[in-house]
Amino acid sequence: MDKMFIEEIEQKFLALILQKGRETFIKVSSEIGEEHFSKTEHKLFFAAMQNVFTEGKEIDLVSVCEEIQAGEKYVPYLKKLSPTSDYEQTKRNLLMRLSELLSIEVEYSFSIEKNCVRLKENTLKEQRKEHYKRQLHKLENGGDVFEDFDTDLNETLKLKASIENVKSYVPLYEACSKAMENRDKFERGELVYLPTGFTDIDKTILGMKNETLYLLGAEPNIGKTFLAMQITMNVARN
């Protein structure tokens, strides 16, 4: 996606929050966070809005400006924005640009959901770029390209899961480790699940668990419905 297009979306999100307050911030922050903004000053503005919201204040130009002026927590952002370490002048410039957001007209057709996805997709693209740069640097310097592979892969998959509205992501190795741990507990009698009444199935899934969805799949006319009914009757009896 075009960099200018992404920055325009970020500005519109920040403008919407300043213009409409806490209710809009709740909608936006439930989908994206500071890490999904590409520009450092946009990250700072969103972080300040988050802190104003956490303190229970109304999110408006005055409260966000006061938060930025008073907050030492924003020094890491200021360091990136101010090569001369003149933080006070940088703050003044930031507050001026923040006030300019109020004059931005956000069209009625602007979709929070769709544009949150766009920012997530752009973040994923940038993460991949950074990953490739690190890998290339390691190759050029004789390093181990697989050293951080699992960490990079998991971060990428988590972000991709959030784009596709998967509310939680667990790496496969963690799921397998947890399953083996539960099997050991089950065999020691520390975990008790509802038996399906079918020994082979119970050995495989360790019985029926609460808050778990089970999918039963097979070819047509092979007895899926009958098996499901039998399991239901067995569980009900227990």
Sequence and secondary structure as in RCSB ss.txt:
>XXXX:A:sequence
MDKMFIEEIEQKFLALILQKGRETFIKVSSEIGEEHFSKTEHKLFFAAMQNVFTEGKEIDLVSVCEEIQAGEKYV
PYLKKLSPTSDYEQTKRNLLMRLSELLSIEVEYSFSIEKNCVRLKENTLKEQRKEHYKRQLHKLENGGDVFEDFD
TDLNETLKLKASIENVKSYVPLYEACSKAMENRDKFERGELVYLPTGFTDIDKTILGMKNETLYLLGAEPNIGKT
FLAMQITMNVARN
>XXXX:A:secstr
  HHHHHHHHHHHHHHHHHH HHHHHHHHTT  GGG  SHHHHHHHHHHHHHHHTT   SHHHHHHHHHH GGGH
HHHHHH TT  HHHHHHHHHHHHHHGGG    TT  HHHHHHHHHHHHHHHHHHHHHHHHHHHHHTT  TTTTHH
HHHHHHHHHHHHHTT S    HHHHHHHHHHHHHHHHTTS   B  S HHHHHHH SB TT       STTSSHH
HHHHHHHHHHHH 
